[in-house]
Amino acid sequence: MLNIDPKYSPILLEALEDLMYKVSIELEKLKGGPLTKSRKYLTQKQQQIEQLQHMISINS
């Protein structure tokens, strides 16, 4: 379980949103290409960021 002081939730969510944007841009560059190791890593990272965002949101 993730315990985060509610006062830090907004800044963490903002940071994760910025990271998600960066990962999305990188994935967009690879769109339509082969499923490379790099693309798999970025897709996995994107999923983990989404999970973190959800965990922080429900605990706020």
Secondary structure, 3 states (H helix, E strand, C coil): CCCCCHHHHHHHHHHHHHHHHHHHHHHHHHCCCCCCHHHHHHHHHHHHHHHHHHHHHHCC
